[in-house]
Amino acid sequence: MRVLAEYCVAVSVEEIKRGIESLSAAELGDVAAFLSDLRGEVAEPMAPEELGKLAHRLAGNKSPSETARLSAQIVDGFYAGS
């Protein structure tokens, strides 16, 4: 006999953040791509000044999750609208 169960678990934003921080760089990239697709926005390329600010933040960053997030923002900002 096969039993299917459906359930819902409430998860806090802090729990989601902790889970994301524990992901590998490749998994973080997948999450960033998923979130970008989820937005469904037609984005415009970022101005060079905005990309430069993100690049400076990336260069001085030590957190793997923040590094992945900033990298995804730079790529999205550079290729948006392409």
C-alpha positions in Angstrom: 0.0 0.0 0.0 1.3 3.4 -0.9 0.6 6.4 1.4 1.2 9.9 0.4 1.3 12.6 3.0 1.2 16.3 2.5 2.4 18.7 5.1 3.5 22.3 5.5 6.4 23.4 7.7 6.7 27.0 8.7 10.2 28.2 8.2 11.5 31.6 9.4 13.6 33.9 7.3 16.5 33.4 9.7 16.3 29.6 9.1 16.3 30.2 5.3 19.4 32.5 5.6 21.3 29.9 7.7 20.4 27.2 5.2 21.6 29.4 2.3 24.9 30.2 4.1 25.6 26.5 4.4 25.4 25.9 0.6 28.4 25.4 -1.6 29.4 28.0 -4.2 27.7 26.0 -7.0 24.5 25.6 -5.0 24.5 29.3 -4.2 24.8 30.0 -7.9 21.8 27.8 -8.5 19.8 29.6 -5.8 20.8 33.0 -7.3 19.6 31.8 -10.8 16.4 30.5 -9.4 15.7 33.8 -7.6 16.5 35.7 -10.7 14.1 33.6 -12.8 11.5 33.9 -10.0 11.5 37.7 -10.2 10.3 37.5 -13.8 11.4 41.0 -14.3 12.7 42.4 -17.6 15.9 43.9 -16.2 18.1 46.6 -17.7 21.8 46.4 -17.7 23.4 48.2 -14.7 25.4 51.4 -15.2 29.2 50.9 -15.1 29.3 52.9 -11.8 26.9 50.4 -10.2 28.8 47.4 -11.5 32.0 49.1 -10.1 30.5 49.5 -6.7 29.5 45.8 -6.6 32.9 44.8 -7.8 34.6 46.8 -5.0 32.3 45.1 -2.4 33.1 41.7 -3.9 36.8 42.3 -3.7 36.7 43.2 0.0 34.2 40.4 1.0 35.1 37.3 2.9 31.7 35.6 3.2 31.1 32.8 0.7 27.3 33.4 0.6 27.8 37.2 0.1 30.5 36.5 -2.6 28.0 34.3 -4.5 25.2 36.9 -4.1 27.4 39.7 -5.3 28.8 37.7 -8.2 25.3 36.8 -9.3 24.3 40.5 -9.1 27.3 41.5 -11.2 26.5 38.9 -13.9 22.8 39.7 -13.9 23.6 43.4 -14.1 26.1 43.0 -16.9 24.0 40.7 -19.1 20.5 42.0 -18.3 18.4 42.7 -21.3 20.7 40.5 -23.5 
